[in-house]
Amino acid sequence: MTIQTALTGQLSELDKKHFIHPTSSIKEQQENGPAVIFKEGSGVYVTDINGKTYIEGMASLWNVNVGYGRKELAEAAKEQLERLPFASSFATFSNEPAIRLAAKLAEMTPGDLNAVFFTSGGSESNDTSYKLVRHYWKIKGQPNKTKIIARKRAYHGVAGASTSATGIEDFHHMTTSLAGGFIHTEDFSPEALRKTIEREGADTVAAFLAEPVQGAGGVNIPPDGYFQEIRKICDEYNVLLIADEVITGFGRTGKMFACEHWGIVPDVMLLAKGISSGYIPLGAVIVRDHIHQDLIKLSEGTLLHGFTYSGHPTACAVSLKNLEILERENLVQNSKEMGAFLYKKLKALQAETSIVGEVRALGLIGAVEIVKDQNTNERASQKLSPQIIAEARKRGLILRNVVFGDSDTIVFSPPLIINEQEINEFVRILKEAILKIQQTI
């Protein structure tokens, strides 16, 4: 036994004994140990402790937008840690990185989204937004406007309220303590939203919550005109529109924010993931001026909501440097161009196989449906996407599958720095994996 093999075995046993993994099969972990133990990353590649290198086709969790190994981000963290590692933002205390990042986000986001509440991640951003919009209506003298309408197949996080807002039922089965006040309507149907508001009563509905492009639900892209109609309906019924841009923000879709594809400005925007490219935990909730002004005018006493790490100076310093890289290297445009190139390659792959169904993408986020028959879109009796991503991983490509309900889908979101050569390698490996599984059915 080599020293490296012994180390791998030791770490695997420690992992099984001590590490409860998020969104993972405990049984699978105990039987097989961790799927991969990562050691380092550079560009679009990550390397495990045995020296095997992979293209990170998911940018880990949709979030390492500027790629791995960015020394500038490490240096930004080091400088801030040495100067002021942490400072509370409670009781109006503040710090320079948090102030400058709030101003930068106000500059970057569309319309009059100008006031920022910092969190540690996407679930916290979601839970914060629900409390803020309910508080907003309360101080406006409409305390019965408490209901949040979300969509089926939506994913908004796994904190208490965000689990309840999530429209994927599998996430509801873990617990018996779902929060009330959340209603789910059909995907991509403005008429369904209108009927839901009218059924519930507009005077009881606080907000409509939506991902501009659904992520964990299978990368579902709205049809043209959908969000413009949603914006009109929300205005008509005096309902706030919350855009969950946790996954789609900061260039993922080929625009800085996905809402810009449809020319709409939500009342509240939720951010995380690409805000720091995953180098440090950070999230944000941004509200439009009319909400902020009412909070200023009508709130009394202390706003009794906050997290220890809201406005964390080191996280904010890293984010500022991350956004500088994003803009300096024109990565939003690269996302648009490389996304179109990858989509073209995947459409060609579709024609070379018999089990690839619909291919969809917007910038560098997309999905490949797996079917038994391309002509009928009939699904195989056994889900094939888990087998395909396992084969792809063996060959050096990390992807993710979505198998909720009748889905049998491969999803992808590589770092925004990816180039044509790396995309060709990505598609070559995926093709090999698909053809391997295709032969078994």
C-alpha positions, 0 to 999 in steps of 0.5 A, a space after each residue: 500500500 502506498 502512502 497516498 493510498 493510506 492517506 486516502 483511506 484514512 481521510 475516507 474513514 474520518 469523513 464517514 465517521 465525523 462529516 455529515 454532508 449537506 444534500 447527500 445520501 448518508 447511506 451512500 457515504 457510509 458504504 462508499 465514502 466521499 465520491 471525491 476528496 478535492 485538494 486544489 483548483 486552477 482555472 476551470 479544473 479541480 484536482 483530487 488528493 490522488 492527482 486526478 484532474 477534472 473539469 468543474 462543469 458545475 463551477 462547484 455549486 453554480 458559483 465559482 464564476 471567476 474560476 479557481 486559484 485566484 491569488 488576488 482574492 486570497 490577497 484581498 482576504 489576507 489584507 483585510 484579515 490583517 487589518 480588521 478581520 471582523 466587525 459587527 454591523 449591529 447597532 449601526 456600527 459599520 466598516 469600509 468594505 461593507 459600505 463600498 460593496 453596498 454602493 458597488 452593488 447599487 451601481 451594478 444592479 438594474 433600476 433603483 435597487 439601491 439599498 443592501 442587507 448583507 447575509 452569509 448565503 442564498 438561504 439567508 437571503 431568501 429568509 431575510 427577504 420574506 421577513 422584510 416584505 412582510 415587515 414592509 406591508 405591516 408598517 404600511 398598514 397592511 399587516 394581512 399581506 403576508 403570503 408569498 407565492 412561489 412556483 412549482 419546481 423552484 429552489 430557494 434554499 433549505 433554511 426554515 422558510 426557504 425550504 417552505 418556499 422551495 417548490 420541489 416536494 422532495 425537500 419538504 419530506 425531510 421535516 414536519 415543520 414547514 412554515 406557513 404562508 407559502 403558496 405554489 403556482 404553475 411554472 411559467 404561467 402568468 395566468 396561473 399567478 393572476 388566478 392565485 392572487 385573485 383566489 387568495 385575495 390581493 390584500 393577503 399577498 405580500 410578494 411573488 418569488 421567482 428565479 429568473 432561470 430555475 436552477 436546481 429544478 432543472 435549468 428551466 428558462 422562461 419563454 419570452 414575455 413571461 417576466 414582463 407579464 409577471 411584472 405587470 400583474 404584480 404592479 396591478 395587484 400591488 404585490 412585490 416581485 422578488 427575483 432570486 438571482 442567487 444562481 443567475 447573478 453576476 454573469 451566469 446567463 450572459 447578462 450581469 443579472 438575468 432580469 436584464 434579459 427581459 428588461 424588468 426591475 424586481 422590487 427585491 433582488 436576492 444574491 449570493 454565490 457569484 457575489 464572491 465566486 464561492 471564495 468566501 460565504 456571502 449573500 445580499 438582499 437588495 431593495 428598491 428605493 420605494 421600499 427603502 424610503 418607507 422603511 426609513 419613514 415608517 419603521 420605529 425602534 430596532 429592525 430586529 433581524 440580523 446575522 452575526 456575519 451581516 456585512 462581514 468586512 473580510 467577505 465584503 473585501 473579497 467580493 469587491 475584488 471578485 467583482 473587479 475581476 469580473 468586470 476587468 476581464 469582461 467575463 459577462 461577455 465571455 459567458 454569453 459567447 462561450 455559452 453560445 459556443 457550448 450550446 452549438 456543440 451540445 446541439 451537435 451532440 444531440 444529433 450524434 446520439 439517440 438518448 439526448 432530448 431537449 438541450 437548453 441554455 442561457 449563457 453558461 447555465 444549461 441542461 440536457 434532457 435524457 430520454 429513451 426515444 428522441 422522437 417521442 421524448 419517452 423517458 427510460 424506465 430507469 433514470 439514466 442521467 445519474 449513470 451518465 454523470 458517474 461515467 463523466 466523472 470517471 473521465 474527468 468531468 463533473 456535472 450534476 443531475 436532476 431527477 426530481 419527479 419525472 426529470 432525468 436531466 443533466 445540468 451544467 454551469 462551468 466557470 465563466 472563464 472557460 474557453 473554446 478548447 476547454 468546452 471541446 474537452 467538456 463535450 468530448 467527455 460528455 459524449 463518451 459518457 452518453 454513448 457508454 450508457 446508450 449502449 446499455 439500453 
